[in-house]
Amino acid sequence: MKPPAFDYHAPAGVDEAVEILAEAGAEAKILAGGQSLIPLLNMRLVTPGHIVDVNRVAGLGFVEAGPDGVRVGALARHSQVERLPELRRVQPLLGQALRLVAHPVIRNRGTVVGSIAHADPAAELPAVLALLGGSVQTRHAAGGRTIPAAEFFVGPLESALEPGELAVSVFFPALPPRSGTAFAETARRHGDYAIAGVAALVTLGPDGEPERAAVACVGVGPVPIVVETPYRAGWDGAAEAVAAAIEPEDDIHATAAYRRHLTGVLAVRALGQATEEARG
Amino acid sequence: MTTKLFGEPIPRREDPRLLVGGGRYLDDLGPGALAAAFVRSPHAHARIAGVDVSDAVEVDGLVAIYLWEDLPDRVGEPLPLLIPHPALTHGRTAHPLARDVVRHVGEPVAMVVAVDRYTAEDVCALIRVDYEPLPPVVGPENAVQGSALVHADVPGNVGAHLVQEVGNAREAIEEAEHTLAFRLDVERSASMPLEGRGVYARWDSGDSSLRVYTSTQASTSVRMAIAATLELPLPSVEVVAPDVGGGFGVKIVHPWPEEILVPWACIRLGREVKWTEDRREHFISSAHERAQVQYVRVGFDSAGRVLGLELNILHDHGAYTPYGIIVPIITSTQALGPYKIGAYRVEFQSIYTNTVQVTPYRGAGRPQGVFAMERTMDRIADHLGLDRTEVRAANFIQPSEFPYDQGLTFQDGRPLIYDSGDYPASLELLKSLIDWDSFEERRAEAAAEGRRIGIGLGCYVEGTGVGPYEGGHVQVTSDGRVHVSTGLTSQGQGHETVFAQIVAEELGVDISDISVVTGDTRRFPYAVGTFASRAAVMSGNAIALATRKVRDKALRVAAEALEADPGDLEIVSGIVRVRGNPTAAIPLKTVAVLSNPLRYAFDAEAARATQFAAPGSPDEPPLKEEPGLEGRDYYSPIRSTFASGMHAAVVETDPVTAEIHILRYVVVHDCGKLINPLIVEGQIHGGVAQGVGGALYERMAYDEHGQLLNASFMDFLMPYATEIPRIETAHLETPSPLNPLGIKGAGEAGVIPVSAVVASAIEDAEGLVISRMPISPSDLYDLRLAAARGEAERTSRSAG
């Protein structure tokens, strides 16, 4: 469990980083928190020729909460975002999800942007970004772009990031008015990737009844599965909509049937909790 | 009086050192050593057609590549079959490096030695082995069909076949008023110590001596194996077990291939060599345990008394049998638990499969045996509509019936005779602790809230402290310090504490003056090893006996100095004094000086023992017995001593998500006299945690090709602390009449009944018969669906 040799780069700024990335192309992997990359390296499941360690890049460790939402820089650790005082007010779903990400020691090191860029469909944060319709801000040698969440997640562990492109920040839009969120998940052990998990966002109409609701489901498809969930005097229809949209598979921890059942159950629970949150 | 220490919950003396990173584990040693790594088979079963190292040899930093062909005769021989048994007619062990055929994923094919582990792994990746795949044999039921063979010369893949019978069980079952027959399944798990295996060897070419550090449970036997295999004089070989980060059975197997190959390469290269196992290697190349398919037939009367029991076991032994058939023998014999069964017939076949070999893991076959018996007790209760505790009580051996001969042969080759116990008292205590009799009220309360809870229990008897022997050495030096050594090893049990407690109490010294060394053949070369819950019983008693020798000698020497009768002396806090006259006293350190008559005064203390300072009688030789205030003794029991326990749990199963939570877990434990209740409870907690792993989380997910799909801590679900319930423990102390301290083993106890207990409680909550462990939420969900389709068995209680 030792990685093969690679060239190690430790740029001090974004410009330098994207220059190195441009030169190394598809041979490069970016090291931020390292919570996924280092095990993959040690197990020789990835064998990049270049590791670009961005931990010394200045100006990427920020977390900013404004009226529009929360912007998280590429070096902000999960725990740093979790502790942001405005988080609960501006976008509570982020905090609800971060609590479920692995364990505190991993959250002290792992980065929010890294988790998004890793694009693991079983992870919580991609589901949050997808549900909220957030975006990823990138830089590359020729400039940069903003990639909407709907286009960002392409497949399992596959994002829209191109070789040479560095995700510099992620934007989570603020909670709309009269809205609430919840994240419900079931894992085999505390901190494990979920067997099933559902993030929910519910917006109430003027009558106090849910007007618009959607969920994002983890681990039941190649990317986070976002489903608009109708409220018809209850969430039964929502469970049906979720069951129709997801594509769970058997693995050694659970059958596809169980995952499908569980995702439906968790969707109803999460929507119920989110509705209560919205009603305050 | 010296403070009482035996039986006191004193904190573990080793913890401050270990908790601040002061431990010295295998990989902390030899930072400059060459590193070894192994090319391991990616196939479950294949013929090796060729090995191409042409690219590999180009790597800078490579020192050597070895294949089986490179090994000298003795080194290349199959590894020893450690415990032969007449029923093991087809015992097979691996070669240290595969010879022609690989029989499981992970079997070592080539050894690489390089300047560091990174380079060694780079070289491994460049060695091209040409494998011709052979049909993989996976699962004992497939294997026993015999259509494909793991070993070409083992027909039907049956390594061993053993029947033990007391009375005529089949006849008793036929004649019984009630009979039941059913199948049970237990899946694989593994010891999985957090520190894997590891070996570090140093060769001194000047004096042709070898020192080997290895993360083992049996350093003395590793030493003998290395000396024999490498054809070295035994006195030239030292083996040291440094701090060991857990063993749980897997490190009792020896010599591992690496324990031969690393020292051999070290001598051959004239360089220090170290190999540190990584986690994937541990999963695929050490050992697993537990997997059995069991068929039970039982006949009983209306009171639930078992008249005849027949247990048929298919035991999955993996690819090799280095540890013999100890595991299925223990299952066979310890299935009987605290019960007197009318007639008993147990038969097992030990089956080869193309998977990692099976050797003892904490519990060592007992969890499976207890699962069979306790599932049987629950089924009888359900069948008769009796309380589950009543059925057990109806079958208990009574306190007046000890010693109780079960009529079988135990794992030590000795008769299975229980020495002592009080099973009815244990059950009463358990019932009161878990409020067994009022559970229906709690079930109703939970049901009113839409919650589903169940209660379960399990009983076991554990043969502990198996022979043949252990020894202890105790030496008081002229600085007053007491040095204790024993040959068996420590893997976290707390030996530095409990052995010191025994010596402090027996000798009358402060515990702070005592140091304990284990598993170092330089200090004590004779030992068996740490396994089978035997260290406290075996070395504890040996050390006590050795300490009594030291005490006797100290009193003799002091009596002479004080001109008193040895019978009038006592030792208190390291001072030998005349009882009732504290002014007539001599420190033990001075006694140590006087016990070694000297000519040369190398320090001030020594000066007291020189010929002009301490003139004795001119008519007697100065030395009357062995010099030094030290003693050595051994303890060898006639047979094992039998600890026992009973566990109960309350579980909640989520009616919707099928999640399973243990709400309460209660342990009643009887290991005879307690040396240190804190350490015993720690052992129980750790054991229960591993048991919860086996009951709810852990399995080795082999696919039909013999690939282990979950060979990492990400997918092999060893529970975290967050998955383990609070464990409530109560002790009974029924002393063993077999040994001077009256103690029994405690190391494995916690793990033994947990699967049975959790199955019992889930069955009670769900009203569905549980016959397979572990059980996950997904499994329970499937079982509910099967029940809804009428395809799963309901308990009689729930079927109404």
Interface residues (C-beta under 8 A of the other chain):
Chain A: M1 K2 P3 P4 A5 M43 R44 T186 R188 R189 H190 G191 D192 I195 I252 H253 A254 T255 A257 Y258 H261 L262 V265
Chain B: R117 Y118 E121 D122 A125 D278 R279 R280 V656 T657 A658 E659 Y697 R699 A701 L709 N710 S712 D715 L717 P719 Y720 T722 E723 S776 P777 S778 Y781 D782 L785
